[in-house]
Amino acid sequence: MTYTASDFPEPIKVRTLYGLSLLLKKAANPLPNETGKTPIALWPKAADQGRWPVYFAWFAAMTELVGGSFLLLGFLVRVNAFLLAGAMLNALWLTEIGPAIQTGTAKFGFLPAYDFWATDAAGSFSYAKPLWILMLICASFSLVVLGAGGLSIDRLFTGSGRGSGRISKDDHV
């Protein structure tokens, strides 16, 4: 069954997960702006068909929950770090860079047009959110490149890893 806004005269709260699927749907089908021009779509229209936005939202939620837990344990670090970096790149695109490009007010062609020293209503730095997301992307990519450390579960299964302390007969001292 398909619902429209007229079916809900009072505002309703939705789970964050379904809020993400609504964000994906809106990104694939942007509404015309005040001038009547429809901005570019931030998400492919093919990924907006049927229940795909809900599936993508569930995938993002599980990637962050399970992938983050696995990173803490050091299990499948490179794979989970790569998936988390992709989720964060998607978040940066859908919440900061894409809307800045859509409105045509982006600095340097892609940055949101915040005043550099401005703060929001809560008093936090306006570039704090995009910089936080960028930091998470960099941290994830560093784990993709470096892999798990010596105290990881990955090391138990593979027997390798940095800091294993093993010296073979081929090592030259």
URNOR-V550486 format. One record per residue. RES is the residue in one small letter. NEAR is the number of other ideal C-beta (glycine too) atoms within 10 Angstrom. Layout:
res->RES near->NEAR
res->RES near->NEAR
This chain:
res->m near->3
res->t near->4
res->y near->7
res->t near->6
res->a near->7
res->s near->6
res->d near->8
res->f near->9
res->p near->7
res->e near->4
res->p near->6
res->i near->6
res->k near->6
res->v near->10
res->r near->10
res->t near->9
res->l near->14
res->y near->13
res->g near->12
res->l near->21
res->s near->21
res->l near->14
res->l near->17
res->l near->23
res->k near->16
res->k near->16
res->a near->22
res->a near->18
res->n near->12
res->p near->16
res->l near->7
res->p near->9
res->n near->12
res->e near->5
res->t near->5
res->g near->6
res->k near->8
res->t near->11
res->p near->15
res->i near->8
res->a near->15
res->l near->20
res->w near->22
res->p near->11
res->k near->9
res->a near->8
res->a near->15
res->d near->18
res->q near->10
res->g near->8
res->r near->9
res->w near->17
res->p near->22
res->v near->16
res->y near->13
res->f near->17
res->a near->21
res->w near->15
res->f near->12
res->a near->21
res->a near->15
res->m near->13
res->t near->17
res->e near->15
res->l near->10
res->v near->13
res->g near->22
res->g near->13
res->s near->11
res->f near->19
res->l near->19
res->l near->9
res->l near->14
res->g near->20
res->f near->18
res->l near->18
res->v near->23
res->r near->14
res->v near->12
res->n near->23
res->a near->23
res->f near->16
res->l near->21
res->l near->24
res->a near->20
res->g near->14
res->a near->21
res->m near->23
res->l near->17
res->n near->20
res->a near->19
res->l near->18
res->w near->17
res->l near->17
res->t near->17
res->e near->21
res->i near->19
res->g near->21
res->p near->17
res->a near->20
res->i near->18
res->q near->17
res->t near->12
res->g near->10
res->t near->12
res->a near->17
res->k near->11
res->f near->6
res->g near->8
res->f near->12
res->l near->15
res->p near->18
res->a near->11
res->y near->19
res->d near->8
res->f near->8
res->w near->8
res->a near->9
res->t near->12
res->d near->11
res->a near->5
res->a near->6
res->g near->6
res->s near->10
res->f near->13
res->s near->16
res->y near->17
res->a near->13
res->k near->17
res->p near->18
res->l near->12
res->w near->12
res->i near->19
res->l near->15
res->m near->11
res->l near->17
res->i near->18
res->c near->12
res->a near->14
res->s near->22
res->f near->16
res->s near->12
res->l near->20
res->v near->16
res->v near->9
res->l near->12
res->g near->18
res->a near->24
res->g near->14
res->g near->11
res->l near->10
res->s near->20
res->i near->14
res->d near->19
res->r near->19
res->l near->12
res->f near->12
res->t near->12
res->g near->9
res->s near->11
res->g near->19
res->r near->11
res->g near->10
res->s near->11
res->g near->5
res->r near->9
res->i near->8
res->s near->5
res->k near->4
res->d near->5
res->d near->7
res->h near->3
res->v near->3
